[in-house]
Structure formats: structure tokens, C-alpha cells
């Protein structure tokens, strides 16, 4: 069992780049991930979809 199971993590700038990769990794490790974004809702939605597709729990939230 991962230390991150059922923990809620907010990743800022998670719609692209390093933030997106961190969000995906945290989701893969069992965290519930809030994908926070400032300008790219579409990018955030893609990250959320990937986390959910891989069995994780995620949602997006604008800055």
C-alpha cells in the first residue's frame, strides 16, 4: 500500500509539462489529485482523463 492512498494532492500548473507529469505520478501512486490550471482547461482535462483511465481519482480546478 502506498503512503499516498486516499491522500488529496493539489498540483498547481498541472495542465502541462512538469506539473502534468507530477499529477499523473501522484495519481498512479494512489493519491486523489486536483489538477490546478491557470489557462489551459483542455490540458487539465487531458491530464485528469489519463489519471482516471489508469485507475486514479482526479478532477480539475481553475486558478
mmCIF file as Biopython writes it, N, C-alpha, C and O atoms, coordinates in Angstrom:
data_model
#
loop_
_atom_site.group_PDB
_atom_site.id
_atom_site.type_symbol
_atom_site.label_atom_id
_atom_site.label_alt_id
_atom_site.label_comp_id
_atom_site.label_asym_id
_atom_site.label_entity_id
_atom_site.label_seq_id
_atom_site.pdbx_PDB_ins_code
_atom_site.Cartn_x
_atom_site.Cartn_y
_atom_site.Cartn_z
_atom_site.occupancy
_atom_site.B_iso_or_equiv
_atom_site.auth_seq_id
_atom_site.auth_asym_id
_atom_site.pdbx_PDB_model_num
ATOM 1   N N  . UNK A ? 1  ? 0.846   -1.182 0.000   1.0 0.0 1  A 1 
ATOM 2   C CA . UNK A ? 1  ? 0.000   0.000  0.000   1.0 0.0 1  A 1 
ATOM 3   C C  . UNK A ? 1  ? 0.894   1.249  0.000   1.0 0.0 1  A 1 
ATOM 4   O O  . UNK A ? 1  ? 1.861   1.340  0.756   1.0 0.0 1  A 1 
ATOM 5   N N  . UNK A ? 2  ? 0.550   2.185  -0.849  1.0 0.0 2  A 1 
ATOM 6   C CA . UNK A ? 2  ? 1.309   3.420  -0.974  1.0 0.0 2  A 1 
ATOM 7   C C  . UNK A ? 2  ? 0.987   4.386  0.159   1.0 0.0 2  A 1 
ATOM 8   O O  . UNK A ? 2  ? -0.130  4.396  0.676   1.0 0.0 2  A 1 
ATOM 9   N N  . UNK A ? 3  ? 1.959   5.191  0.537   1.0 0.0 3  A 1 
ATOM 10  C CA . UNK A ? 3  ? 1.735   6.235  1.534   1.0 0.0 3  A 1 
ATOM 11  C C  . UNK A ? 3  ? 0.729   7.269  1.038   1.0 0.0 3  A 1 
ATOM 12  O O  . UNK A ? 3  ? 0.164   8.020  1.833   1.0 0.0 3  A 1 
ATOM 13  N N  . UNK A ? 4  ? 0.503   7.309  -0.284  1.0 0.0 4  A 1 
ATOM 14  C CA . UNK A ? 4  ? -0.376  8.327  -0.856  1.0 0.0 4  A 1 
ATOM 15  C C  . UNK A ? 4  ? -1.826  7.868  -1.010  1.0 0.0 4  A 1 
ATOM 16  O O  . UNK A ? 4  ? -2.676  8.667  -1.402  1.0 0.0 4  A 1 
ATOM 17  N N  . UNK A ? 5  ? -2.127  6.614  -0.714  1.0 0.0 5  A 1 
ATOM 18  C CA . UNK A ? 5  ? -3.505  6.134  -0.864  1.0 0.0 5  A 1 
ATOM 19  C C  . UNK A ? 5  ? -4.473  7.032  -0.108  1.0 0.0 5  A 1 
ATOM 20  O O  . UNK A ? 5  ? -4.311  7.283  1.086   1.0 0.0 5  A 1 
ATOM 21  N N  . UNK A ? 6  ? -5.484  7.512  -0.830  1.0 0.0 6  A 1 
ATOM 22  C CA . UNK A ? 6  ? -6.560  8.347  -0.293  1.0 0.0 6  A 1 
ATOM 23  C C  . UNK A ? 6  ? -6.112  9.703  0.241   1.0 0.0 6  A 1 
ATOM 24  O O  . UNK A ? 6  ? -6.889  10.381 0.913   1.0 0.0 6  A 1 
ATOM 25  N N  . UNK A ? 7  ? -4.890  10.109 -0.040  1.0 0.0 7  A 1 
ATOM 26  C CA . UNK A ? 7  ? -4.455  11.466 0.288   1.0 0.0 7  A 1 
ATOM 27  C C  . UNK A ? 7  ? -4.885  12.376 -0.858  1.0 0.0 7  A 1 
ATOM 28  O O  . UNK A ? 7  ? -4.885  11.958 -2.016  1.0 0.0 7  A 1 
ATOM 29  N N  . UNK A ? 8  ? -5.247  13.603 -0.546  1.0 0.0 8  A 1 
ATOM 30  C CA . UNK A ? 8  ? -5.623  14.576 -1.574  1.0 0.0 8  A 1 
ATOM 31  C C  . UNK A ? 8  ? -4.422  15.473 -1.834  1.0 0.0 8  A 1 
ATOM 32  O O  . UNK A ? 8  ? -3.847  16.058 -0.915  1.0 0.0 8  A 1 
ATOM 33  N N  . UNK A ? 9  ? -4.057  15.567 -3.107  1.0 0.0 9  A 1 
ATOM 34  C CA . UNK A ? 9  ? -2.911  16.381 -3.505  1.0 0.0 9  A 1 
ATOM 35  C C  . UNK A ? 9  ? -3.371  17.391 -4.544  1.0 0.0 9  A 1 
ATOM 36  O O  . UNK A ? 9  ? -4.044  17.035 -5.512  1.0 0.0 9  A 1 
ATOM 37  N N  . UNK A ? 10 ? -3.005  18.653 -4.341  1.0 0.0 10 A 1 
ATOM 38  C CA . UNK A ? 10 ? -3.286  19.705 -5.319  1.0 0.0 10 A 1 
ATOM 39  C C  . UNK A ? 10 ? -1.978  20.020 -6.028  1.0 0.0 10 A 1 
ATOM 40  O O  . UNK A ? 10 ? -0.991  20.397 -5.395  1.0 0.0 10 A 1 
ATOM 41  N N  . UNK A ? 11 ? -1.979  19.862 -7.350  1.0 0.0 11 A 1 
ATOM 42  C CA . UNK A ? 11 ? -0.782  20.157 -8.135  1.0 0.0 11 A 1 
ATOM 43  C C  . UNK A ? 11 ? -1.078  21.398 -8.964  1.0 0.0 11 A 1 
ATOM 44  O O  . UNK A ? 11 ? -1.932  21.371 -9.850  1.0 0.0 11 A 1 
ATOM 45  N N  . UNK A ? 12 ? -0.365  22.491 -8.674  1.0 0.0 12 A 1 
ATOM 46  C CA . UNK A ? 12 ? -0.557  23.720 -9.440  1.0 0.0 12 A 1 
ATOM 47  C C  . UNK A ? 12 ? 0.218   23.632 -10.741 1.0 0.0 12 A 1 
ATOM 48  O O  . UNK A ? 12 ? 1.272   23.001 -10.806 1.0 0.0 12 A 1 
ATOM 49  N N  . UNK A ? 13 ? -0.309  24.267 -11.772 1.0 0.0 13 A 1 
ATOM 50  C CA . UNK A ? 13 ? 0.349   24.235 -13.069 1.0 0.0 13 A 1 
ATOM 51  C C  . UNK A ? 13 ? 0.372   22.841 -13.663 1.0 0.0 13 A 1 
ATOM 52  O O  . UNK A ? 13 ? 1.321   22.468 -14.353 1.0 0.0 13 A 1 
ATOM 53  N N  . UNK A ? 14 ? -0.675  22.067 -13.395 1.0 0.0 14 A 1 
ATOM 54  C CA . UNK A ? 14 ? -0.673  20.645 -13.760 1.0 0.0 14 A 1 
ATOM 55  C C  . UNK A ? 14 ? -1.272  20.349 -15.124 1.0 0.0 14 A 1 
ATOM 56  O O  . UNK A ? 14 ? -1.470  19.182 -15.464 1.0 0.0 14 A 1 
ATOM 57  N N  . UNK A ? 15 ? -1.565  21.375 -15.913 1.0 0.0 15 A 1 
ATOM 58  C CA . UNK A ? 15 ? -2.166  21.121 -17.224 1.0 0.0 15 A 1 
ATOM 59  C C  . UNK A ? 15 ? -1.121  20.803 -18.297 1.0 0.0 15 A 1 
ATOM 60  O O  . UNK A ? 15 ? -1.471  20.418 -19.413 1.0 0.0 15 A 1 
ATOM 61  N N  . UNK A ? 16 ? 0.166   20.964 -17.955 1.0 0.0 16 A 1 
ATOM 62  C CA . UNK A ? 16 ? 1.220   20.692 -18.944 1.0 0.0 16 A 1 
ATOM 63  C C  . UNK A ? 16 ? 2.562   20.548 -18.241 1.0 0.0 16 A 1 
ATOM 64  O O  . UNK A ? 16 ? 2.708   20.891 -17.068 1.0 0.0 16 A 1 
ATOM 65  N N  . UNK A ? 17 ? 3.516   20.044 -18.968 1.0 0.0 17 A 1 
ATOM 66  C CA . UNK A ? 17 ? 4.900   19.995 -18.510 1.0 0.0 17 A 1 
ATOM 67  C C  . UNK A ? 17 ? 5.132   19.195 -17.240 1.0 0.0 17 A 1 
ATOM 68  O O  . UNK A ? 17 ? 4.540   18.137 -17.029 1.0 0.0 17 A 1 
ATOM 69  N N  . UNK A ? 18 ? 6.004   19.726 -16.403 1.0 0.0 18 A 1 
ATOM 70  C CA . UNK A ? 18 ? 6.401   19.045 -15.174 1.0 0.0 18 A 1 
ATOM 71  C C  . UNK A ? 18 ? 5.210   18.836 -14.251 1.0 0.0 18 A 1 
ATOM 72  O O  . UNK A ? 18 ? 5.081   17.773 -13.644 1.0 0.0 18 A 1 
ATOM 73  N N  . UNK A ? 19 ? 4.337   19.837 -14.135 1.0 0.0 19 A 1 
ATOM 74  C CA . UNK A ? 19 ? 3.163   19.713 -13.272 1.0 0.0 19 A 1 
ATOM 75  C C  . UNK A ? 19 ? 2.261   18.566 -13.690 1.0 0.0 19 A 1 
ATOM 76  O O  . UNK A ? 19 ? 1.739   17.840 -12.844 1.0 0.0 19 A 1 
ATOM 77  N N  . UNK A ? 20 ? 2.078   18.402 -14.991 1.0 0.0 20 A 1 
ATOM 78  C CA . UNK A ? 20 ? 1.238   17.310 -15.504 1.0 0.0 20 A 1 
ATOM 79  C C  . UNK A ? 20 ? 1.852   15.960 -15.158 1.0 0.0 20 A 1 
ATOM 80  O O  . UNK A ? 20 ? 1.144   15.038 -14.752 1.0 0.0 20 A 1 
ATOM 81  N N  . UNK A ? 21 ? 3.156   15.844 -15.317 1.0 0.0 21 A 1 
ATOM 82  C CA . UNK A ? 21 ? 3.834   14.574 -15.010 1.0 0.0 21 A 1 
ATOM 83  C C  . UNK A ? 21 ? 3.771   14.258 -13.516 1.0 0.0 21 A 1 
ATOM 84  O O  . UNK A ? 21 ? 3.586   13.103 -13.132 1.0 0.0 21 A 1 
ATOM 85  N N  . UNK A ? 22 ? 3.924   15.280 -12.677 1.0 0.0 22 A 1 
ATOM 86  C CA . UNK A ? 22 ? 3.815   15.081 -11.230 1.0 0.0 22 A 1 
ATOM 87  C C  . UNK A ? 22 ? 2.400   14.620 -10.882 1.0 0.0 22 A 1 
ATOM 88  O O  . UNK A ? 22 ? 2.229   13.678 -10.107 1.0 0.0 22 A 1 
ATOM 89  N N  . UNK A ? 23 ? 1.392   15.274 -11.447 1.0 0.0 23 A 1 
ATOM 90  C CA . UNK A ? 23 ? -0.002  14.902 -11.174 1.0 0.0 23 A 1 
ATOM 91  C C  . UNK A ? 23 ? -0.265  13.457 -11.569 1.0 0.0 23 A 1 
ATOM 92  O O  . UNK A ? 23 ? -0.894  12.714 -10.816 1.0 0.0 23 A 1 
ATOM 93  N N  . UNK A ? 24 ? 0.210   13.051 -12.743 1.0 0.0 24 A 1 
ATOM 94  C CA . UNK A ? 24 ? -0.001  11.672 -13.205 1.0 0.0 24 A 1 
ATOM 95  C C  . UNK A ? 24 ? 0.698   10.672 -12.293 1.0 0.0 24 A 1 
ATOM 96  O O  . UNK A ? 24 ? 0.141   9.618  -11.983 1.0 0.0 24 A 1 
ATOM 97  N N  . UNK A ? 25 ? 1.905   10.994 -11.865 1.0 0.0 25 A 1 
ATOM 98  C CA . UNK A ? 25 ? 2.651   10.092 -10.985 1.0 0.0 25 A 1 
ATOM 99  C C  . UNK A ? 25 ? 1.953   9.960  -9.628  1.0 0.0 25 A 1 
ATOM 100 O O  . UNK A ? 25 ? 1.836   8.857  -9.094  1.0 0.0 25 A 1 
ATOM 101 N N  . UNK A ? 26 ? 1.496   11.070 -9.079  1.0 0.0 26 A 1 
ATOM 102 C CA . UNK A ? 26 ? 0.801   11.031 -7.794  1.0 0.0 26 A 1 
ATOM 103 C C  . UNK A ? 26 ? -0.490  10.207 -7.890  1.0 0.0 26 A 1 
ATOM 104 O O  . UNK A ? 26 ? -0.834  9.461  -6.973  1.0 0.0 26 A 1 
ATOM 105 N N  . UNK A ? 27 ? -1.191  10.356 -9.013  1.0 0.0 27 A 1 
ATOM 106 C CA . UNK A ? 27 ? -2.396  9.553  -9.246  1.0 0.0 27 A 1 
ATOM 107 C C  . UNK A ? 27 ? -2.075  8.075  -9.331  1.0 0.0 27 A 1 
ATOM 108 O O  . UNK A ? 27 ? -2.815  7.242  -8.808  1.0 0.0 27 A 1 
ATOM 109 N N  . UNK A ? 28 ? -0.970  7.748  -9.990  1.0 0.0 28 A 1 
ATOM 110 C CA . UNK A ? 28 ? -0.554  6.354  -10.121 1.0 0.0 28 A 1 
ATOM 111 C C  . UNK A ? 28 ? -0.179  5.755  -8.767  1.0 0.0 28 A 1 
ATOM 112 O O  . UNK A ? 28 ? -0.253  4.540  -8.581  1.0 0.0 28 A 1 
ATOM 113 N N  . UNK A ? 29 ? 0.218   6.597  -7.834  1.0 0.0 29 A 1 
ATOM 114 C CA . UNK A ? 29 ? 0.615   6.126  -6.511  1.0 0.0 29 A 1 
ATOM 115 C C  . UNK A ? 29 ? -0.542  6.138  -5.518  1.0 0.0 29 A 1 
ATOM 116 O O  . UNK A ? 29 ? -0.342  5.912  -4.325  1.0 0.0 29 A 1 
ATOM 117 N N  . UNK A ? 30 ? -1.768  6.404  -6.016  1.0 0.0 30 A 1 
ATOM 118 C CA . UNK A ? 30 ? -2.946  6.277  -5.169  1.0 0.0 30 A 1 
ATOM 119 C C  . UNK A ? 30 ? -3.533  7.561  -4.625  1.0 0.0 30 A 1 
ATOM 120 O O  . UNK A ? 30 ? -4.559  7.525  -3.946  1.0 0.0 30 A 1 
ATOM 121 N N  . UNK A ? 31 ? -2.909  8.698  -4.904  1.0 0.0 31 A 1 
ATOM 122 C CA . UNK A ? 31 ? -3.439  9.966  -4.401  1.0 0.0 31 A 1 
ATOM 123 C C  . UNK A ? 31 ? -4.669  10.396 -5.198  1.0 0.0 31 A 1 
ATOM 124 O O  . UNK A ? 31 ? -4.808  10.057 -6.373  1.0 0.0 31 A 1 
ATOM 125 N N  . UNK A ? 32 ? -5.554  11.140 -4.549  1.0 0.0 32 A 1 
ATOM 126 C CA . UNK A ? 32 ? -6.650  11.822 -5.227  1.0 0.0 32 A 1 
ATOM 127 C C  . UNK A ? 32 ? -6.070  13.169 -5.653  1.0 0.0 32 A 1 
ATOM 128 O O  . UNK A ? 32 ? -5.655  13.967 -4.812  1.0 0.0 32 A 1 
ATOM 129 N N  . UNK A ? 33 ? -6.044  13.417 -6.954  1.0 0.0 33 A 1 
ATOM 130 C CA . UNK A ? 33 ? -5.296  14.558 -7.483  1.0 0.0 33 A 1 
ATOM 131 C C  . UNK A ? 33 ? -6.219  15.656 -8.004  1.0 0.0 33 A 1 
ATOM 132 O O  . UNK A ? 33 ? -7.097  15.407 -8.830  1.0 0.0 33 A 1 
ATOM 133 N N  . UNK A ? 34 ? -6.005  16.875 -7.506  1.0 0.0 34 A 1 
ATOM 134 C CA . UNK A ? 34 ? -6.664  18.049 -8.049  1.0 0.0 34 A 1 
ATOM 135 C C  . UNK A ? 34 ? -5.680  18.674 -9.036  1.0 0.0 34 A 1 
ATOM 136 O O  . UNK A ? 34 ? -4.598  19.119 -8.654  1.0 0.0 34 A 1 
ATOM 137 N N  . UNK A ? 35 ? -6.072  18.699 -10.306 1.0 0.0 35 A 1 
ATOM 138 C CA . UNK A ? 35 ? -5.240  19.255 -11.366 1.0 0.0 35 A 1 
ATOM 139 C C  . UNK A ? 35 ? -5.599  20.734 -11.487 1.0 0.0 35 A 1 
ATOM 140 O O  . UNK A ? 35 ? -6.635  21.086 -12.051 1.0 0.0 35 A 1 
ATOM 141 N N  . UNK A ? 36 ? -4.736  21.591 -10.955 1.0 0.0 36 A 1 
ATOM 142 C CA . UNK A ? 36 ? -4.982  23.028 -10.953 1.0 0.0 36 A 1 
ATOM 143 C C  . UNK A ? 36 ? -4.335  23.654 -12.189 1.0 0.0 36 A 1 
ATOM 144 O O  . UNK A ? 36 ? -3.229  23.277 -12.577 1.0 0.0 36 A 1 
ATOM 145 N N  . UNK A ? 37 ? -5.031  24.608 -12.802 1.0 0.0 37 A 1 
ATOM 146 C CA . UNK A ? 37 ? -4.509  25.241 -14.014 1.0 0.0 37 A 1 
ATOM 147 C C  . UNK A ? 37 ? -4.881  26.712 -14.040 1.0 0.0 37 A 1 
ATOM 148 O O  . UNK A ? 37 ? -5.849  27.126 -13.402 1.0 0.0 37 A 1 
ATOM 149 N N  . UNK A ? 38 ? -4.105  27.505 -14.785 1.0 0.0 38 A 1 
ATOM 150 C CA . UNK A ? 38 ? -4.383  28.930 -14.928 1.0 0.0 38 A 1 
ATOM 151 C C  . UNK A ? 38 ? -5.003  29.251 -16.276 1.0 0.0 38 A 1 
ATOM 152 O O  . UNK A ? 38 ? -5.871  30.120 -16.364 1.0 0.0 38 A 1 
ATOM 153 N N  . UNK A ? 39 ? -4.568  28.559 -17.338 1.0 0.0 39 A 1 
ATOM 154 C CA . UNK A ? 39 ? -5.041  28.963 -18.658 1.0 0.0 39 A 1 
ATOM 155 C C  . UNK A ? 39 ? -5.442  27.821 -19.586 1.0 0.0 39 A 1 
ATOM 156 O O  . UNK A ? 39 ? -6.051  28.075 -20.625 1.0 0.0 39 A 1 
ATOM 157 N N  . UNK A ? 40 ? -5.127  26.586 -19.251 1.0 0.0 40 A 1 
ATOM 158 C CA . UNK A ? 40 ? -5.389  25.507 -20.191 1.0 0.0 40 A 1 
ATOM 159 C C  . UNK A ? 40 ? -6.337  24.453 -19.617 1.0 0.0 40 A 1 
ATOM 160 O O  . UNK A ? 40 ? -5.907  23.397 -19.152 1.0 0.0 40 A 1 
ATOM 161 N N  . UNK A ? 41 ? -7.629  24.759 -19.659 1.0 0.0 41 A 1 
ATOM 162 C CA . UNK A ? 41 ? -8.622  23.789 -19.196 1.0 0.0 41 A 1 
ATOM 163 C C  . UNK A ? 41 ? -8.534  22.513 -20.018 1.0 0.0 41 A 1 
ATOM 164 O O  . UNK A ? 41 ? -8.680  21.415 -19.481 1.0 0.0 41 A 1 
ATOM 165 N N  . UNK A ? 42 ? -8.297  22.650 -21.311 1.0 0.0 42 A 1 
ATOM 166 C CA . UNK A ? 42 ? -8.202  21.477 -22.178 1.0 0.0 42 A 1 
ATOM 167 C C  . UNK A ? 42 ? -7.042  20.579 -21.745 1.0 0.0 42 A 1 
ATOM 168 O O  . UNK A ? 42 ? -7.189  19.359 -21.676 1.0 0.0 42 A 1 
ATOM 169 N N  . UNK A ? 43 ? -5.907  21.177 -21.458 1.0 0.0 43 A 1 
ATOM 170 C CA . UNK A ? 43 ? -4.756  20.405 -20.995 1.0 0.0 43 A 1 
ATOM 171 C C  . UNK A ? 43 ? -5.029  19.723 -19.667 1.0 0.0 43 A 1 
ATOM 172 O O  . UNK A ? 43 ? -4.661  18.567 -19.462 1.0 0.0 43 A 1 
ATOM 173 N N  . UNK A ? 44 ? -5.682  20.455 -18.762 1.0 0.0 44 A 1 
ATOM 174 C CA . UNK A ? 44 ? -6.024  19.881 -17.458 1.0 0.0 44 A 1 
ATOM 175 C C  . UNK A ? 44 ? -6.972  18.701 -17.620 1.0 0.0 44 A 1 
ATOM 176 O O  . UNK A ? 44 ? -6.822  17.680 -16.949 1.0 0.0 44 A 1 
ATOM 177 N N  . UNK A ? 45 ? -7.953  18.842 -18.517 1.0 0.0 45 A 1 
ATOM 178 C CA . UNK A ? 45 ? -8.906  17.753 -18.750 1.0 0.0 45 A 1 
ATOM 179 C C  . UNK A ? 45 ? -8.218  16.502 -19.301 1.0 0.0 45 A 1 
ATOM 180 O O  . UNK A ? 45 ? -8.612  15.381 -18.981 1.0 0.0 45 A 1 
ATOM 181 N N  . UNK A ? 46 ? -7.198  16.695 -20.122 1.0 0.0 46 A 1 
ATOM 182 C CA . UNK A ? 46 ? -6.433  15.565 -20.660 1.0 0.0 46 A 1 
ATOM 183 C C  . UNK A ? 46 ? -5.687  14.855 -19.526 1.0 0.0 46 A 1 
ATOM 184 O O  . UNK A ? 46 ? -5.668  13.625 -19.470 1.0 0.0 46 A 1 
ATOM 185 N N  . UNK A ? 47 ? -5.077  15.620 -18.629 1.0 0.0 47 A 1 
ATOM 186 C CA . UNK A ? 47 ? -4.352  15.029 -17.502 1.0 0.0 47 A 1 
ATOM 187 C C  . UNK A ? 47 ? -5.315  14.273 -16.590 1.0 0.0 47 A 1 
ATOM 188 O O  . UNK A ? 47 ? -5.025  13.152 -16.171 1.0 0.0 47 A 1 
ATOM 189 N N  . UNK A ? 48 ? -6.457  14.882 -16.283 1.0 0.0 48 A 1 
ATOM 190 C CA . UNK A ? 48 ? -7.472  14.211 -15.452 1.0 0.0 48 A 1 
ATOM 191 C C  . UNK A ? 48 ? -7.906  12.905 -16.111 1.0 0.0 48 A 1 
ATOM 192 O O  . UNK A ? 48 ? -7.979  11.870 -15.449 1.0 0.0 48 A 1 
ATOM 193 N N  . UNK A ? 49 ? -8.193  12.946 -17.399 1.0 0.0 49 A 1 
ATOM 194 C CA . UNK A ? 49 ? -8.648  11.753 -18.110 1.0 0.0 49 A 1 
ATOM 195 C C  . UNK A ? 49 ? -7.604  10.645 -18.048 1.0 0.0 49 A 1 
ATOM 196 O O  . UNK A ? 49 ? -7.950  9.475  -17.885 1.0 0.0 49 A 1 
ATOM 197 N N  . UNK A ? 50 ? -6.336  11.004 -18.176 1.0 0.0 50 A 1 
ATOM 198 C CA . UNK A ? 50 ? -5.278  9.995  -18.127 1.0 0.0 50 A 1 
ATOM 199 C C  . UNK A ? 50 ? -5.170  9.371  -16.731 1.0 0.0 50 A 1 
ATOM 200 O O  . UNK A ? 50 ? -4.989  8.160  -16.599 1.0 0.0 50 A 1 
ATOM 201 N N  . UNK A ? 51 ? -5.282  10.203 -15.697 1.0 0.0 51 A 1 
ATOM 202 C CA . UNK A ? 51 ? -5.223  9.691  -14.328 1.0 0.0 51 A 1 
ATOM 203 C C  . UNK A ? 51 ? -6.383  8.724  -14.087 1.0 0.0 51 A 1 
ATOM 204 O O  . UNK A ? 51 ? -6.185  7.639  -13.542 1.0 0.0 51 A 1 
ATOM 205 N N  . UNK A ? 52 ? -7.580  9.113  -14.488 1.0 0.0 52 A 1 
ATOM 206 C CA . UNK A ? 52 ? -8.765  8.275  -14.294 1.0 0.0 52 A 1 
ATOM 207 C C  . UNK A ? 52 ? -8.659  6.991  -15.117 1.0 0.0 52 A 1 
ATOM 208 O O  . UNK A ? 52 ? -9.009  5.915  -14.633 1.0 0.0 52 A 1 
ATOM 209 N N  . UNK A ? 53 ? -8.178  7.100  -16.356 1.0 0.0 53 A 1 
ATOM 210 C CA . UNK A ? 53 ? -8.021  5.933  -17.222 1.0 0.0 53 A 1 
ATOM 211 C C  . UNK A ? 53 ? -7.106  4.887  -16.586 1.0 0.0 53 A 1 
ATOM 212 O O  . UNK A ? 53 ? -7.289  3.685  -16.775 1.0 0.0 53 A 1 
ATOM 213 N N  . UNK A ? 54 ? -6.131  5.363  -15.838 1.0 0.0 54 A 1 
ATOM 214 C CA . UNK A ? 54 ? -5.175  4.466  -15.190 1.0 0.0 54 A 1 
ATOM 215 C C  . UNK A ? 54 ? -5.616  4.052  -13.785 1.0 0.0 54 A 1 
ATOM 216 O O  . UNK A ? 54 ? -4.814  3.533  -13.010 1.0 0.0 54 A 1 
ATOM 217 N N  . UNK A ? 55 ? -6.890  4.282  -13.458 1.0 0.0 55 A 1 
ATOM 218 C CA . UNK A ? 55 ? -7.440  3.814  -12.190 1.0 0.0 55 A 1 
ATOM 219 C C  . UNK A ? 55 ? -7.385  4.796  -11.051 1.0 0.0 55 A 1 
ATOM 220 O O  . UNK A ? 55 ? -7.748  4.454  -9.925  1.0 0.0 55 A 1 
ATOM 221 N N  . UNK A ? 56 ? -6.934  6.023  -11.314 1.0 0.0 56 A 1 
ATOM 222 C CA . UNK A ? 56 ? -6.831  7.023  -10.268 1.0 0.0 56 A 1 
ATOM 223 C C  . UNK A ? 56 ? -8.098  7.844  -10.107 1.0 0.0 56 A 1 
ATOM 224 O O  . UNK A ? 56 ? -9.085  7.639  -10.814 1.0 0.0 56 A 1 
ATOM 225 N N  . UNK A ? 57 ? -8.056  8.766  -9.175  1.0 0.0 57 A 1 
ATOM 226 C CA . UNK A ? 57 ? -9.179  9.659  -8.881  1.0 0.0 57 A 1 
ATOM 227 C C  . UNK A ? 57 ? -8.679  11.090 -9.044  1.0 0.0 57 A 1 
ATOM 228 O O  . UNK A ? 57 ? -7.699  11.479 -8.409  1.0 0.0 57 A 1 
ATOM 229 N N  . UNK A ? 58 ? -9.343  11.874 -9.886  1.0 0.0 58 A 1 
ATOM 230 C CA . UNK A ? 58 ? -8.845  13.215 -10.174 1.0 0.0 58 A 1 
ATOM 231 C C  . UNK A ? 58 ? -9.960  14.140 -10.630 1.0 0.0 58 A 1 
ATOM 232 O O  . UNK A ? 58 ? -11.001 13.693 -11.112 1.0 0.0 58 A 1 
ATOM 233 N N  . UNK A ? 59 ? -9.721  15.449 -10.469 1.0 0.0 59 A 1 
ATOM 234 C CA . UNK A ? 59 ? -10.610 16.472 -11.011 1.0 0.0 59 A 1 
ATOM 235 C C  . UNK A ? 59 ? -9.748  17.678 -11.350 1.0 0.0 59 A 1 
ATOM 236 O O  . UNK A ? 59 ? -8.591  17.756 -10.936 1.0 0.0 59 A 1 
ATOM 237 N N  . UNK A ? 60 ? -10.309 18.621 -12.104 1.0 0.0 60 A 1 
ATOM 238 C CA . UNK A ? 60 ? -9.562  19.836 -12.437 1.0 0.0 60 A 1 
ATOM 239 C C  . UNK A ? 60 ? -10.192 21.029 -11.727 1.0 0.0 60 A 1 
ATOM 240 O O  . UNK A ? 60 ? -11.365 21.004 -11.355 1.0 0.0 60 A 1 
ATOM 241 N N  . UNK A ? 61 ? -9.387  22.073 -11.549 1.0 0.0 61 A 1 
ATOM 242 C CA . UNK A ? 61 ? -9.833  23.277 -10.859 1.0 0.0 61 A 1 
ATOM 243 C C  . UNK A ? 61 ? -9.059  24.479 -11.408 1.0 0.0 61 A 1 
ATOM 244 O O  . UNK A ? 61 ? -7.829  24.460 -11.437 1.0 0.0 61 A 1 
ATOM 245 N N  . UNK A ? 62 ? -9.781  25.536 -11.849 1.0 0.0 62 A 1 
ATOM 246 C CA . UNK A ? 62 ? -9.070  26.712 -12.357 1.0 0.0 62 A 1 
ATOM 247 C C  . UNK A ? 62 ? -8.422  27.501 -11.218 1.0 0.0 62 A 1 
ATOM 248 O O  . UNK A ? 62 ? -8.868  27.456 -10.072 1.0 0.0 62 A 1 
ATOM 249 N N  . UNK A ? 63 ? -7.366  28.218 -11.566 1.0 0.0 63 A 1 
ATOM 250 C CA . UNK A ? 63 ? -6.649  29.061 -10.604 1.0 0.0 63 A 1 
ATOM 251 C C  . UNK A ? 63 ? -7.491  30.181 -10.156 1.0 0.0 63 A 1 
ATOM 252 O O  . UNK A ? 63 ? -7.054  30.996 -9.344  1.0 0.0 63 A 1 
#
